[in-house]
Amino acid sequence: MRVAVYYSNRDVRLEERPVPKVGPGELLVRVEASGICGSDVMEWYRRDRVPLILGHEIAGVVAEAGAGVTAYRPGDRVVIAHHVPCHTCHYCRNGHPTVCDTLRRTNVDPGGFAEYVRVPVINVDRGVFRLPPEVSFEDGSFVEPLACVARGQRLAGLQPGQSVLVLGSGIAGLLHVQLARALGAGRIVASDIVDYRLEMATQLGADAVIHSSGDVPALLRELNDGRLADLVILCTGAAPAISQALSSVERGGTVLFFAPTGPGETVPLPVNDVFWRNEITLTSSYGGSPADYALALELIRARRVPVAGMITHRLGLEQTGAGFRLVAAARESVKVIIEPQK
């Protein structure tokens, strides 16, 4: 089968690999759509492990079911969770399945930028979701990123009517805008350094946008009846954006750290102003659990989060390198979908 092998953001090669063999309890899935995630282009995170076959936002069709599999059969349209938790460890029992050791060890073989993937037994048990007939494969590839966004907003405690500021209007930021709108948030403001992304934020539900080069807190007050944001969602790890977040959150509000910084990055915190006097909550989230996948799939099926309008590029497997360059440039693209069968 054909696979797209990642060596760097500028070096993604089309190669041939054997189709994975399916064992008892496993599935072989023909990949129909796999999105390029912003984390896929974090070279500092990947460079010590290359070459890699990436791709974890996967939708496809069951091509083969291993012995003992009764829940799925060839021809079923599915979405796959690449990481799944054990459900029994300390972290899972305490409501944090996305930091479970099992979740961090599990994966599909070899990755979504391939014509086929093998789904291990544990993923088949708790990480395969049937795709409703009204949901396209392209839309299905959004289940994983939307699951992560849903978990983040739940941990941040978003309540109907609260004002929201999203810093960074890439794919994650735009999903946060759409989900916050679906969940009944009040005024939603988005920020970015790229005009194209600010235009997309306006199209996808933001009430107002702010260019990141401006005085974000002051402009936010102008847009928000003199107040800052009840919830600030950081979808960029840039140090200036983190400073903007801490200056843009209202008293009693929350800052959600959704995106990683560069390696080794540290940020000074104004402890008295943030914690002692203003009761600001700083929180973070990582990944999505099976329950988050199920919620995300229903949000997409019900069109409460209409994701199709976020797709800017549909590319064949041989164009995966071009897709990586588009995502890494972060200029004239939002969601890039790889379709290995085309």
PALO-133368 format. One record per residue (C-alpha): residue number from 0; residue in one letter; x, y, z. Coordinates in Angstrom, 1 decimal, m for minus. Layout:
PALO-133368
num NUM | residu A | X X | Y Y | Z Z $
...
END
This chain:
PALO-133368
num 0 | residu M | X 0.0 | Y 0.0 | Z 0.0 $
num 1 | residu R | X 1.0 | Y 3.6 | Z m0.4 $
num 2 | residu V | X 2.0 | Y 5.7 | Z 2.7 $
num 3 | residu A | X 3.1 | Y 9.2 | Z 3.2 $
num 4 | residu V | X 6.3 | Y 9.1 | Z 5.4 $
num 5 | residu Y | X 7.2 | Y 12.2 | Z 7.5 $
num 6 | residu Y | X 10.8 | Y 13.2 | Z 7.8 $
num 7 | residu S | X 10.2 | Y 16.9 | Z 8.3 $
num 8 | residu N | X 7.6 | Y 19.6 | Z 7.4 $
num 9 | residu R | X 9.5 | Y 20.0 | Z 4.1 $
num 10 | residu D | X 10.2 | Y 16.3 | Z 3.5 $
num 11 | residu V | X 7.2 | Y 14.0 | Z 3.3 $
num 12 | residu R | X 7.8 | Y 11.0 | Z 0.9 $
num 13 | residu L | X 5.3 | Y 8.7 | Z m0.8 $
num 14 | residu E | X 6.5 | Y 5.2 | Z m0.1 $
num 15 | residu E | X 5.3 | Y 1.6 | Z m0.3 $
num 16 | residu R | X 4.7 | Y m0.6 | Z 2.7 $
num 17 | residu P | X 2.9 | Y m3.9 | Z 3.2 $
num 18 | residu V | X m0.8 | Y m3.8 | Z 4.2 $
num 19 | residu P | X m0.9 | Y m4.6 | Z 7.9 $
num 20 | residu K | X m1.9 | Y m8.1 | Z 8.9 $
num 21 | residu V | X m5.0 | Y m8.3 | Z 11.1 $
num 22 | residu G | X m5.0 | Y m10.5 | Z 14.2 $
num 23 | residu P | X m7.8 | Y m11.8 | Z 16.4 $
num 24 | residu G | X m10.0 | Y m9.0 | Z 17.7 $
num 25 | residu E | X m8.5 | Y m6.4 | Z 15.3 $
num 26 | residu L | X m9.8 | Y m4.5 | Z 12.3 $
num 27 | residu L | X m8.3 | Y m3.4 | Z 9.0 $
num 28 | residu V | X m9.7 | Y 0.0 | Z 7.9 $
num 29 | residu R | X m9.4 | Y 1.5 | Z 4.5 $
num 30 | residu V | X m8.7 | Y 5.2 | Z 5.1 $
num 31 | residu E | X m11.0 | Y 7.6 | Z 3.3 $
num 32 | residu A | X m10.1 | Y 10.9 | Z 5.0 $
num 33 | residu S | X m7.5 | Y 11.9 | Z 7.5 $
num 34 | residu G | X m6.9 | Y 15.5 | Z 8.6 $
num 35 | residu I | X m3.6 | Y 17.1 | Z 9.1 $
num 36 | residu C | X m3.4 | Y 18.4 | Z 12.7 $
num 37 | residu G | X m1.5 | Y 21.3 | Z 13.9 $
num 38 | residu S | X 0.5 | Y 18.9 | Z 16.2 $
num 39 | residu D | X 1.6 | Y 17.0 | Z 13.1 $
num 40 | residu V | X 3.7 | Y 19.9 | Z 12.0 $
num 41 | residu M | X 5.5 | Y 20.5 | Z 15.4 $
num 42 | residu E | X 8.9 | Y 19.5 | Z 14.2 $
num 43 | residu W | X 10.5 | Y 19.8 | Z 17.6 $
num 44 | residu Y | X 8.1 | Y 17.2 | Z 18.9 $
num 45 | residu R | X 8.7 | Y 14.8 | Z 16.0 $
num 46 | residu R | X 12.3 | Y 15.2 | Z 14.9 $
num 47 | residu D | X 13.9 | Y 12.6 | Z 17.3 $
num 48 | residu R | X 11.4 | Y 9.9 | Z 16.1 $
num 49 | residu V | X 11.4 | Y 10.3 | Z 12.3 $
num 50 | residu P | X 10.6 | Y 8.7 | Z 9.9 $
num 51 | residu L | X 7.0 | Y 8.5 | Z 11.0 $
num 52 | residu I | X 3.7 | Y 7.8 | Z 9.3 $
num 53 | residu L | X 1.4 | Y 10.3 | Z 11.0 $
num 54 | residu G | X m2.3 | Y 10.9 | Z 10.8 $
num 55 | residu H | X m4.7 | Y 10.5 | Z 13.7 $
num 56 | residu E | X m8.0 | Y 12.2 | Z 12.5 $
num 57 | residu I | X m9.2 | Y 9.1 | Z 10.7 $
num 58 | residu A | X m12.4 | Y 8.1 | Z 9.0 $
num 59 | residu G | X m12.8 | Y 5.1 | Z 6.7 $
num 60 | residu V | X m14.4 | Y 1.8 | Z 5.9 $
num 61 | residu V | X m13.8 | Y m1.6 | Z 7.6 $
num 62 | residu A | X m12.0 | Y m3.7 | Z 5.1 $
num 63 | residu E | X m11.4 | Y m6.8 | Z 7.2 $
num 64 | residu A | X m12.5 | Y m8.0 | Z 10.7 $
num 65 | residu G | X m10.2 | Y m10.3 | Z 12.6 $
num 66 | residu A | X m11.4 | Y m13.5 | Z 14.3 $
num 67 | residu G | X m13.8 | Y m12.9 | Z 17.2 $
num 68 | residu V | X m14.9 | Y m9.4 | Z 16.1 $
num 69 | residu T | X m18.7 | Y m9.3 | Z 16.1 $
num 70 | residu A | X m19.4 | Y m5.6 | Z 16.6 $
num 71 | residu Y | X m18.1 | Y m4.6 | Z 13.1 $
num 72 | residu R | X m18.1 | Y m6.1 | Z 9.7 $
num 73 | residu P | X m16.5 | Y m5.2 | Z 6.3 $
num 74 | residu G | X m18.3 | Y m2.3 | Z 4.8 $
num 75 | residu D | X m19.0 | Y m0.4 | Z 8.0 $
num 76 | residu R | X m18.2 | Y 3.3 | Z 7.9 $
num 77 | residu V | X m16.2 | Y 4.2 | Z 11.0 $
num 78 | residu V | X m14.2 | Y 6.9 | Z 12.9 $
num 79 | residu I | X m11.2 | Y 5.7 | Z 14.8 $
num 80 | residu A | X m9.7 | Y 6.9 | Z 18.1 $
num 81 | residu H | X m5.9 | Y 6.4 | Z 17.8 $
num 82 | residu H | X m5.4 | Y 6.7 | Z 21.6 $
num 83 | residu V | X m7.7 | Y 5.0 | Z 24.1 $
num 84 | residu P | X m7.6 | Y 4.8 | Z 28.0 $
num 85 | residu C | X m7.6 | Y 1.7 | Z 30.2 $
num 86 | residu H | X m10.7 | Y 3.0 | Z 32.2 $
num 87 | residu T | X m9.3 | Y 1.4 | Z 35.4 $
num 88 | residu C | X m6.2 | Y 3.3 | Z 36.5 $
num 89 | residu H | X m5.9 | Y 6.1 | Z 39.0 $
num 90 | residu Y | X m6.2 | Y 8.8 | Z 36.4 $
num 91 | residu C | X m9.2 | Y 7.2 | Z 34.6 $
num 92 | residu R | X m11.0 | Y 6.7 | Z 37.9 $
num 93 | residu N | X m10.5 | Y 10.4 | Z 38.8 $
num 94 | residu G | X m11.8 | Y 11.8 | Z 35.6 $
num 95 | residu H | X m8.6 | Y 12.3 | Z 33.7 $
num 96 | residu P | X m8.5 | Y 9.5 | Z 31.1 $
num 97 | residu T | X m6.5 | Y 11.5 | Z 28.7 $
num 98 | residu V | X m3.4 | Y 11.4 | Z 31.0 $
num 99 | residu C | X m3.7 | Y 7.6 | Z 31.3 $
num 100 | residu D | X m0.5 | Y 5.7 | Z 30.6 $
num 101 | residu T | X m2.5 | Y 3.3 | Z 28.3 $
num 102 | residu L | X m3.9 | Y 6.2 | Z 26.3 $
num 103 | residu R | X m0.3 | Y 7.5 | Z 25.7 $
num 104 | residu R | X 0.9 | Y 4.1 | Z 24.6 $
num 105 | residu T | X m1.9 | Y 3.1 | Z 22.2 $
num 106 | residu N | X m2.1 | Y 3.9 | Z 18.5 $
num 107 | residu V | X m3.2 | Y 2.6 | Z 15.2 $
num 108 | residu D | X m0.8 | Y 0.9 | Z 12.7 $
num 109 | residu P | X 0.8 | Y 2.7 | Z 10.9 $
num 110 | residu G | X m1.1 | Y 6.1 | Z 10.9 $
num 111 | residu G | X m3.8 | Y 7.8 | Z 8.9 $
num 112 | residu F | X m1.7 | Y 9.0 | Z 6.0 $
num 113 | residu A | X m1.8 | Y 5.5 | Z 4.5 $
num 114 | residu E | X m4.3 | Y 3.6 | Z 2.4 $
num 115 | residu Y | X m5.0 | Y 1.2 | Z 5.3 $
num 116 | residu V | X m4.6 | Y 1.1 | Z 9.1 $
num 117 | residu R | X m4.7 | Y m1.8 | Z 11.5 $
num 118 | residu V | X m6.8 | Y m1.1 | Z 14.6 $
num 119 | residu P | X m5.6 | Y m3.0 | Z 17.7 $
num 120 | residu V | X m7.9 | Y m5.0 | Z 20.0 $
num 121 | residu I | X m8.1 | Y m2.3 | Z 22.7 $
num 122 | residu N | X m8.9 | Y 0.4 | Z 20.1 $
num 123 | residu V | X m11.6 | Y m1.8 | Z 18.6 $
num 124 | residu D | X m13.1 | Y m2.3 | Z 22.0 $
num 125 | residu R | X m13.4 | Y 1.4 | Z 23.0 $
num 126 | residu G | X m12.2 | Y 3.6 | Z 20.1 $
num 127 | residu V | X m14.2 | Y 2.7 | Z 17.0 $
num 128 | residu F | X m17.4 | Y 4.7 | Z 16.3 $
num 129 | residu R | X m19.9 | Y 4.0 | Z 13.5 $
num 130 | residu L | X m20.2 | Y 6.9 | Z 11.1 $
num 131 | residu P | X m23.9 | Y 7.8 | Z 10.5 $
num 132 | residu P | X m24.9 | Y 7.7 | Z 6.8 $
num 133 | residu E | X m25.6 | Y 11.5 | Z 6.9 $
num 134 | residu V | X m22.0 | Y 12.2 | Z 8.0 $
num 135 | residu S | X m19.4 | Y 12.3 | Z 5.2 $
num 136 | residu F | X m15.9 | Y 10.9 | Z 5.7 $
num 137 | residu E | X m14.5 | Y 14.4 | Z 5.5 $
num 138 | residu D | X m16.8 | Y 15.5 | Z 8.3 $
num 139 | residu G | X m15.9 | Y 12.3 | Z 10.2 $
num 140 | residu S | X m12.3 | Y 13.3 | Z 10.3 $
num 141 | residu F | X m13.2 | Y 16.2 | Z 12.5 $
num 142 | residu V | X m14.4 | Y 14.0 | Z 15.3 $
num 143 | residu E | X m11.0 | Y 13.7 | Z 16.9 $
num 144 | residu P | X m10.1 | Y 17.4 | Z 17.0 $
num 145 | residu L | X m13.7 | Y 18.4 | Z 18.1 $
num 146 | residu A | X m13.5 | Y 15.8 | Z 20.9 $
num 147 | residu C | X m10.4 | Y 17.5 | Z 22.1 $
num 148 | residu V | X m12.1 | Y 20.9 | Z 22.0 $
num 149 | residu A | X m15.2 | Y 19.6 | Z 23.7 $
num 150 | residu R | X m13.1 | Y 18.2 | Z 26.6 $
num 151 | residu G | X m11.2 | Y 21.5 | Z 26.9 $
num 152 | residu Q | X m14.4 | Y 23.6 | Z 27.2 $
num 153 | residu R | X m15.9 | Y 21.2 | Z 29.7 $
num 154 | residu L | X m12.8 | Y 21.3 | Z 31.9 $
num 155 | residu A | X m12.8 | Y 25.1 | Z 31.6 $
num 156 | residu G | X m16.4 | Y 25.2 | Z 32.8 $
num 157 | residu L | X m17.9 | Y 27.2 | Z 30.0 $
num 158 | residu Q | X m21.4 | Y 28.3 | Z 30.9 $
num 159 | residu P | X m24.2 | Y 29.8 | Z 28.7 $
num 160 | residu G | X m24.0 | Y 33.5 | Z 28.4 $
num 161 | residu Q | X m20.3 | Y 33.8 | Z 29.3 $
num 162 | residu S | X m18.1 | Y 35.9 | Z 27.1 $
num 163 | residu V | X m15.2 | Y 34.1 | Z 25.3 $
num 164 | residu L | X m11.9 | Y 35.2 | Z 23.8 $
num 165 | residu V | X m10.2 | Y 32.7 | Z 21.5 $
num 166 | residu L | X m6.5 | Y 33.6 | Z 21.0 $
num 167 | residu G | X m5.3 | Y 31.9 | Z 17.8 $
num 168 | residu S | X m7.8 | Y 31.2 | Z 14.9 $
num 169 | residu G | X m6.3 | Y 28.1 | Z 13.3 $
num 170 | residu I | X m8.3 | Y 24.9 | Z 13.2 $
num 171 | residu A | X m8.5 | Y 24.5 | Z 17.0 $
num 172 | residu G | X m9.4 | Y 28.1 | Z 17.6 $
num 173 | residu L | X m12.2 | Y 28.0 | Z 15.0 $
num 174 | residu L | X m13.6 | Y 24.8 | Z 16.4 $
num 175 | residu H | X m13.6 | Y 26.5 | Z 19.8 $
num 176 | residu V | X m15.5 | Y 29.4 | Z 18.3 $
num 177 | residu Q | X m18.1 | Y 27.1 | Z 16.8 $
num 178 | residu L | X m18.5 | Y 24.9 | Z 19.8 $
num 179 | residu A | X m18.8 | Y 27.9 | Z 22.2 $
num 180 | residu R | X m21.5 | Y 29.2 | Z 19.9 $
num 181 | residu A | X m23.3 | Y 25.9 | Z 19.9 $
num 182 | residu L | X m23.1 | Y 25.7 | Z 23.7 $
num 183 | residu G | X m24.7 | Y 29.1 | Z 24.2 $
num 184 | residu A | X m21.8 | Y 31.4 | Z 25.0 $
num 185 | residu G | X m22.4 | Y 35.1 | Z 25.0 $
num 186 | residu R | X m20.1 | Y 37.4 | Z 23.0 $
num 187 | residu I | X m17.3 | Y 35.4 | Z 21.3 $
num 188 | residu V | X m14.2 | Y 37.3 | Z 20.1 $
num 189 | residu A | X m11.4 | Y 35.7 | Z 18.1 $
num 190 | residu S | X m7.9 | Y 36.9 | Z 17.6 $
num 191 | residu D | X m5.0 | Y 36.1 | Z 15.3 $
num 192 | residu I | X m2.1 | Y 37.6 | Z 13.4 $
num 193 | residu V | X m3.4 | Y 36.5 | Z 10.0 $
num 194 | residu D | X m6.2 | Y 38.4 | Z 8.3 $
num 195 | residu Y | X m7.4 | Y 35.3 | Z 6.4 $
num 196 | residu R | X m8.0 | Y 33.4 | Z 9.6 $
num 197 | residu L | X m9.8 | Y 36.4 | Z 11.2 $
num 198 | residu E | X m12.1 | Y 36.4 | Z 8.1 $
num 199 | residu M | X m12.8 | Y 32.7 | Z 8.7 $
num 200 | residu A | X m13.5 | Y 33.3 | Z 12.3 $
num 201 | residu T | X m16.1 | Y 35.9 | Z 11.4 $
num 202 | residu Q | X m17.7 | Y 33.4 | Z 8.9 $
num 203 | residu L | X m17.7 | Y 30.6 | Z 11.5 $
num 204 | residu G | X m19.5 | Y 32.4 | Z 14.3 $
num 205 | residu A | X m17.3 | Y 34.9 | Z 16.1 $
num 206 | residu D | X m19.1 | Y 38.1 | Z 17.0 $
num 207 | residu A | X m16.0 | Y 40.2 | Z 16.5 $
num 208 | residu V | X m12.3 | Y 39.7 | Z 15.7 $
num 209 | residu I | X m9.1 | Y 41.5 | Z 16.9 $
num 210 | residu H | X m5.8 | Y 41.5 | Z 15.2 $
num 211 | residu S | X m3.2 | Y 40.2 | Z 17.7 $
num 212 | residu S | X m0.8 | Y 43.1 | Z 17.0 $
num 213 | residu G | X m3.2 | Y 45.5 | Z 18.7 $
num 214 | residu D | X m3.9 | Y 46.1 | Z 22.3 $
num 215 | residu V | X m6.1 | Y 43.0 | Z 22.8 $
num 216 | residu P | X m7.4 | Y 43.7 | Z 26.3 $
num 217 | residu A | X m8.3 | Y 47.3 | Z 25.5 $
num 218 | residu L | X m10.0 | Y 46.4 | Z 22.2 $
num 219 | residu L | X m11.8 | Y 43.6 | Z 24.0 $
num 220 | residu R | X m13.2 | Y 46.0 | Z 26.6 $
num 221 | residu E | X m14.5 | Y 48.2 | Z 23.7 $
num 222 | residu L | X m16.3 | Y 45.2 | Z 22.2 $
num 223 | residu N | X m17.5 | Y 43.7 | Z 25.5 $
num 224 | residu D | X m19.3 | Y 46.6 | Z 27.3 $
num 225 | residu G | X m16.2 | Y 47.5 | Z 29.3 $
num 226 | residu R | X m15.4 | Y 44.0 | Z 30.5 $
num 227 | residu L | X m12.8 | Y 41.4 | Z 29.7 $
num 228 | residu A | X m13.6 | Y 37.8 | Z 28.8 $
num 229 | residu D | X m15.0 | Y 35.2 | Z 31.3 $
num 230 | residu L | X m13.2 | Y 32.5 | Z 29.4 $
num 231 | residu V | X m9.9 | Y 32.9 | Z 27.4 $
num 232 | residu I | X m8.9 | Y 30.0 | Z 25.3 $
num 233 | residu L | X m5.3 | Y 29.9 | Z 24.2 $
num 234 | residu C | X m5.0 | Y 28.1 | Z 20.9 $
num 235 | residu T | X m1.4 | Y 29.3 | Z 20.3 $
num 236 | residu G | X 1.7 | Y 28.8 | Z 22.4 $
num 237 | residu A | X 3.3 | Y 32.1 | Z 21.5 $
num 238 | residu A | X 4.6 | Y 33.9 | Z 24.5 $
num 239 | residu P | X 2.9 | Y 37.3 | Z 23.6 $
num 240 | residu A | X m0.4 | Y 35.5 | Z 23.3 $
num 241 | residu I | X 0.0 | Y 34.0 | Z 26.8 $
num 242 | residu S | X 0.6 | Y 37.5 | Z 28.2 $
num 243 | residu Q | X m2.5 | Y 38.7 | Z 26.3 $
num 244 | residu A | X m4.5 | Y 35.9 | Z 27.8 $
num 245 | residu L | X m3.5 | Y 36.8 | Z 31.4 $
num 246 | residu S | X m4.4 | Y 40.5 | Z 30.7 $
num 247 | residu S | X m7.7 | Y 39.7 | Z 29.0 $
num 248 | residu V | X m9.5 | Y 37.5 | Z 31.5 $
num 249 | residu E | X m12.2 | Y 39.0 | Z 33.7 $
num 250 | residu R | X m12.1 | Y 38.7 | Z 37.5 $
num 251 | residu G | X m13.3 | Y 35.2 | Z 38.5 $
num 252 | residu G | X m12.7 | Y 34.0 | Z 34.9 $
num 253 | residu T | X m10.7 | Y 31.1 | Z 33.5 $
num 254 | residu V | X m7.8 | Y 30.8 | Z 31.1 $
num 255 | residu L | X m7.6 | Y 27.5 | Z 29.2 $
num 256 | residu F | X m4.2 | Y 26.5 | Z 27.9 $
num 257 | residu F | X m5.2 | Y 24.5 | Z 24.9 $
num 258 | residu A | X m2.0 | Y 24.6 | Z 22.8 $
num 259 | residu P | X 1.6 | Y 23.7 | Z 23.7 $
num 260 | residu T | X 4.4 | Y 26.2 | Z 23.7 $
num 261 | residu G | X 7.8 | Y 25.6 | Z 22.2 $
num 262 | residu P | X 10.1 | Y 23.1 | Z 24.1 $
num 263 | residu G | X 11.3 | Y 24.5 | Z 27.5 $
num 264 | residu E | X 9.2 | Y 27.6 | Z 27.3 $
num 265 | residu T | X 8.4 | Y 29.2 | Z 30.7 $
num 266 | residu V | X 6.1 | Y 32.2 | Z 31.4 $
num 267 | residu P | X 6.2 | Y 34.5 | Z 34.4 $
num 268 | residu L | X 2.9 | Y 34.7 | Z 36.2 $
num 269 | residu P | X 1.6 | Y 37.9 | Z 38.0 $
num 270 | residu V | X 0.6 | Y 35.8 | Z 41.1 $
num 271 | residu N | X m1.0 | Y 38.6 | Z 43.1 $
num 272 | residu D | X m3.1 | Y 40.0 | Z 40.3 $
num 273 | residu V | X m4.0 | Y 36.7 | Z 38.8 $
num 274 | residu F | X m4.5 | Y 34.4 | Z 41.8 $
num 275 | residu W | X m4.8 | Y 36.4 | Z 45.0 $
num 276 | residu R | X m6.9 | Y 39.4 | Z 44.1 $
num 277 | residu N | X m8.9 | Y 38.3 | Z 41.0 $
num 278 | residu E | X m9.5 | Y 34.6 | Z 41.5 $
num 279 | residu I | X m8.5 | Y 33.6 | Z 38.1 $
num 280 | residu T | X m8.4 | Y 29.9 | Z 37.2 $
num 281 | residu L | X m5.6 | Y 28.6 | Z 34.9 $
num 282 | residu T | X m6.3 | Y 25.2 | Z 33.5 $
num 283 | residu S | X m5.3 | Y 23.0 | Z 30.6 $
num 284 | residu S | X m6.6 | Y 20.0 | Z 28.6 $
num 285 | residu Y | X m5.0 | Y 17.3 | Z 26.5 $
num 286 | residu G | X m6.7 | Y 15.1 | Z 24.0 $
num 287 | residu G | X m10.2 | Y 13.5 | Z 24.1 $
num 288 | residu S | X m11.7 | Y 10.5 | Z 25.8 $
num 289 | residu P | X m14.1 | Y 8.0 | Z 24.1 $
num 290 | residu A | X m17.0 | Y 9.9 | Z 25.7 $
num 291 | residu D | X m15.7 | Y 13.1 | Z 24.0 $
num 292 | residu Y | X m15.5 | Y 11.3 | Z 20.7 $
num 293 | residu A | X m19.1 | Y 10.2 | Z 21.0 $
num 294 | residu L | X m20.2 | Y 13.7 | Z 21.9 $
num 295 | residu A | X m18.2 | Y 15.2 | Z 19.0 $
num 296 | residu L | X m19.7 | Y 12.8 | Z 16.5 $
num 297 | residu E | X m23.2 | Y 13.7 | Z 17.7 $
num 298 | residu L | X m22.5 | Y 17.4 | Z 17.5 $
num 299 | residu I | X m21.3 | Y 16.9 | Z 13.9 $
num 300 | residu R | X m24.2 | Y 14.6 | Z 13.0 $
num 301 | residu A | X m26.8 | Y 17.1 | Z 14.3 $
num 302 | residu R | X m25.0 | Y 20.0 | Z 12.5 $
num 303 | residu R | X m24.6 | Y 21.9 | Z 15.8 $
num 304 | residu V | X m21.0 | Y 22.3 | Z 14.8 $
num 305 | residu P | X m21.0 | Y 22.5 | Z 10.9 $
num 306 | residu V | X m17.4 | Y 21.5 | Z 10.1 $
num 307 | residu A | X m17.5 | Y 21.2 | Z 6.3 $
num 308 | residu G | X m17.1 | Y 24.9 | Z 5.9 $
num 309 | residu M | X m13.7 | Y 24.7 | Z 7.6 $
num 310 | residu I | X m12.1 | Y 22.5 | Z 4.8 $
num 311 | residu T | X m9.9 | Y 24.6 | Z 2.6 $
num 312 | residu H | X m7.9 | Y 21.8 | Z 0.9 $
num 313 | residu R | X m8.6 | Y 18.2 | Z m0.2 $
num 314 | residu L | X m5.5 | Y 16.4 | Z m1.3 $
num 315 | residu G | X m4.5 | Y 12.9 | Z m2.5 $
num 316 | residu L | X m1.9 | Y 10.9 | Z m0.6 $
num 317 | residu E | X 0.8 | Y 11.9 | Z m3.1 $
num 318 | residu Q | X 0.1 | Y 15.5 | Z m2.2 $
num 319 | residu T | X 0.6 | Y 15.0 | Z 1.6 $
num 320 | residu G | X 3.9 | Y 16.9 | Z 1.5 $
num 321 | residu A | X 2.2 | Y 20.0 | Z 0.0 $
num 322 | residu G | X m0.5 | Y 19.7 | Z 2.7 $
num 323 | residu F | X 2.1 | Y 19.7 | Z 5.5 $
num 324 | residu R | X 3.7 | Y 22.8 | Z 4.0 $
num 325 | residu L | X 0.3 | Y 24.5 | Z 3.9 $
num 326 | residu V | X m0.4 | Y 23.7 | Z 7.5 $
num 327 | residu A | X 3.1 | Y 24.7 | Z 8.7 $
num 328 | residu A | X 2.9 | Y 28.0 | Z 6.9 $
num 329 | residu A | X m0.4 | Y 28.8 | Z 8.7 $
num 330 | residu R | X m1.5 | Y 31.4 | Z 6.2 $
num 331 | residu E | X m3.9 | Y 30.5 | Z 3.5 $
num 332 | residu S | X m5.4 | Y 27.3 | Z 4.9 $
num 333 | residu V | X m7.7 | Y 26.1 | Z 7.7 $
num 334 | residu K | X m8.3 | Y 22.4 | Z 7.4 $
num 335 | residu V | X m6.3 | Y 20.2 | Z 5.0 $
num 336 | residu I | X m7.8 | Y 16.8 | Z 4.4 $
num 337 | residu I | X m5.8 | Y 13.9 | Z 2.9 $
num 338 | residu E | X m7.9 | Y 11.4 | Z 1.0 $
num 339 | residu P | X m5.7 | Y 8.3 | Z 0.4 $
num 340 | residu Q | X m8.0 | Y 6.6 | Z m2.0 $
num 341 | residu K | X m8.0 | Y 9.4 | Z m4.5 $
END
